[in-house]
């Protein structure tokens, strides 16, 4: 079959490399792709957010399956448009992608489903944010509510740092934020494929976010990762699936927003057990790169099963060898 991969980053390069190895594949296209992706796919000059052009391309080139790499097209409803046109797609609907598109949505869902997460307050003004700070100790976590490309988070260790983060965040109309208690423990990323009903664990990783030497400063989009995350033992992984991921999948279906695709859970392994920091509605970058290096199963086959609602009974194989990637980060 002909497959279209949407996106242009390192994550999409890793997906293209692995998809190109599938015996199910006839032709692989990438929109817009990058020079590395061009080694494995035919790149076409269509932006990842140009829904009309992507849909027209699929019709013109008999594309039967689309893999959406980045979060923005998902939040904007690309998957919905493709499904309406009868094209199978790996990636959640716009409604389900709110798990990444709005941190406040996810925190409220956790509250309704009794999923362990940090205590929080949602705020829509600088004044409300300042008032809410008084209910938290230091350090305190301040997050922009919408998409922030893995950034948009400040861990403020002083009142001055918190004030500066809030002023920057509310420097414009329509801003919203989530203020959270600071969780202590080690952070890990857990990936699970789900077709809305069944689910399949899909590896773990740890990435390195903060910009400064010594793990200080604001978060970047990720400057390196390794897999597996040994700190996420089999017992802890199962606990996280039972108390966080499975409950999320069930609650989303119950509320009419069944989730299909990869669910990326950012976890804090606290002394009280795993707690959810946030969800992403797509593979992480750079976590995807290390997962694809370890994956031994046919990626296209497992993605198709996810998209077509027949994930039950599937298994996936990963190498026991660890994988590591380093990102060359711009200043």
N, C-alpha and C positions, 0 to 999 in steps of 0.2 A: 504494500500500500504506500501511497504518497503521504508524507508527514510534513507539517509545518511547525517549526520551533520559533516561538516569539521571544525576542530579547537579544541583547548584544553584549552581555558581560561575561565574566569568568565562569559564573554559574552555568550560563547557556553553552559556553565552550565545553564544559565538562559533560553536560547533557548531550550535546551533539556528538561528542567523541563516543559516548556509550550507546546512544541510539543508532549510530551508523554501523554498529557491530551486529545489529539484529537481523536474523534471516527473514523476518517478516517485512523488512523495509524494501521498497522499490526506490523511491527518491526522497531525499531529505532536503527541505528548503529551510532557510532561516531569514527572519525579518526583524531587524535589519541585519543581524549577524555582526561579525567582526573578522579581521584577517585570520585569526586562529580557527574560528568556526568554518571559514572558507575551505579549510583542508578536509572537512567532513561533510559539508552541505553546500548547496547553491544559495548564496546570499542574494536577497532581493531588497531593493531600497524602499522599504515600507516601514514607517515608524511603528513601534509596538503599541502605540495608542490610537492608531488610525484604523478604527474598527471597520469602516466601510471598505477601505482598500484591502484590508486583510481578508474580509469576507469575499470580495470580488476575486482576489487571487486564488482563494481556495476553490471557488467555482470554476475558474478558468483552467486550473491545473489539476483537477480531480483529486484534491487533497481530502482524505477521508478522516484524518486525525490531526488535532492541533495540541501541542504542548505549550502552555503559557508559562514562561520563566519568571518574569518580574511581577511585583505586587500591584502596580498602578493599573495595568489593563484589567486585572481581576476585580479590583475595587470599582472600576468604571463599567463593569458588566460585559467584558468581551466574551466570557464563557457563555453568558445568557444568549447573546446574539448568535454565536456559533451553534448552540443547541437548538435554537429556534429554526435555524437553517438546515437542521438534520446532520450536522457535522459533530462527530464525537470529539470531546475535549478533556484534557487533563488539567483541572483547575476548578476551584469552587465558583459558585454563582456570586453575584454582587452582594446579595443578602448574607451569604455565608462568609464572604471575604471581610465582612465587618469585624470579624475576630482579629484581623490585623488593622483594618482601616480606622477603627475607633477603639482606643484603649479603654475608654469609658464603657462602651458596649460590652467588652469582654469582662471588665470588672463587675458590671451589673449581672451578667450571665453567671459568673462564678458565685455571686451572692445567691441568685435564684436556685442554682444547682448544688449549693453547699460544697463548692470546690475550694480547697485550701489555697489562699493567696494572701498577699499583704493587705493590711487595712488601708483604706483609701478614702479620699474625698474628691468629687468632681467639681471643678470651678470654671466659671465663664467670665470672670472679671478679675482685674488686678486686686481690687479691694477685697473680694471674696477669698482670693488666694492668700493674701496677707493674713486675713482673719483665720483661715484654716490652718496656717502654719503653726499656730499656737497649740493645736491639739496633737502635734507630732514632736518628738524629740529630735536630736541631731545625732548622726547625719539623717537627712531626709531626701527622698527621691522625688524629683519634679519631672514630669513627662508631658510633652506636647501630645494632644489627644489624637491627631490625625497621622497620616503617613509621614514618616521621617527618615526613611531609607536606613533604618538601623541606628539612627542618631537621635537627636531630639530629647535626650535624657541627661539630666544633671543630678549627680549625687552631691548634695550641698552639705559641707561639713561645718559651716558657720552661718549665722544670720545674714551676713553680708553677701556670701555666695548665693544663698537662697534668694535674696532680694534681687541680685543681679540677674539670676536665671529667670525669675518671674517677670521682671521689667522687659527683658529681651523677648520672652515668650508672648507677652501681651502688647507687643509693639505693632499693633494693627487691629483692624476690626475682625470680629468673628472668631477670635482665638479661644480655645478651650484647653484645659489642662487637667491632669490627674496628679494629685499629691498623695504619695504613698509612704507608709512606714518603711524603714530600711531593714532589709532581711540580712541576717548573717549566715554564712555557710559558703559552700562552693557551688558555682554555677555550671550547669550542663545543658546541652541541647539534645532533645529526644525527637526523633522523626517517626511518624506513623502514617501509613497510607490508609485511606478509608473511602469506601464507596457510598457512605451515608448510613450504612447498617453494619457491615463487617469492617474489621480493621486488621492491619498487618504491621507490626513493629518493623521499622526500616532504618535501624542504626542510631548511633549517638555520636556526638562530637563536642569538643570545647573550642571556643574561639576567643580571640584576644581583642578587646574593644577599645580600651582607654588610650588616649593619644600619647601620653607622656611616659618616659622611662620610669620604671618603678610602679607602673599601673596607676598613674594619676591623670587627672584632667578629664575633659569631656569624652564621651563615647564617639568612636569613629564607626564606619560601616563594617568594621572587622578587618584586622591586619594579619590574620594567620589563624589556622585551625588544625586540630588533629582528631583522628578517629581511630578506635573507639574512645569514649570518655570512660576510663577505667573507674573513676569515682562513682559512676552510675552503675553499681553492681546489678547483677540479674534480679536480685531481690528488690532493690530500690526502683529499678525500671518497672517491674511488675506492679509495685505499689503506686508509682506515678500513673501507670496506665489505668489501674483500677479506681484510683481516687480523683484523677484529673481528666485524662484523655477520654476514657470510655464515657464518663458522665457528660463531658462536653458533646461528644458525638450524639448521645441519646437526647440531650436537651435541645440541640440544634434541630434534630429531626422532629422532636415533639412540638417545637415551636414553628414548624413549617419552613425551616431553612436547612434542609439536609446538606451536610458538608461532603463534597467529593473532591479528592485530590490528596496532597500531602499536608498534614497538619504538623507544624513545627512548634513544639512546646519548649519555651525557655524556662528552665527550672532552677530554683534555688534549693539546694539540699540542706535544709535547716536541721537543727537538733530535734525538731518535732516531726521530721519527715519532709518529703518533697512538697514545695509550694510553687504555684504557677507565677512566673514573673510576667510573661506575655506570650501571645501566640503570633506566629507568622503563617500566612496562607500560601506559602511557596517554600521551596528549598532555600536555605540560607546561602549567602555568598560571603565567606569562602567555604562554609561547611559542605556544600554540595560537591566541591572538588574532591575532598577526601572521601566522601561517601562513594562517589563514582569510581574512585581508584580501588576501593575494597569490594565493590559489587561484582558478584560472579554470575548472577542471574540475568536473563534477557530483560533489559529495562523497558523496551517497547511492549513486550508481552504483558508485563505487570502493570504498566500504565494503562494499557487498553482494558485490562480486567477491571481496574479501578474505575475508569470512565464509563464502562458498560454495566456496572453494578453486579459484577460476578467475581468479586475478590475472595469470597468465602472458599476456603480449601486451598488457596494458593500459599506457597512457601517462597522464601527468598533466601539466597545464600550470599554471605559476605566472607571474604578472606579473614582469617584470624590475624594476619599481619596488620600492624598499624600503618596509617598513612598520615602525612603531614604536608601542609602547604604554607608558604610564606608569601605575604602580599607586599609588594613594593608600594609604599604609601606616599602620596604627594604631601608636601608640607601643609 
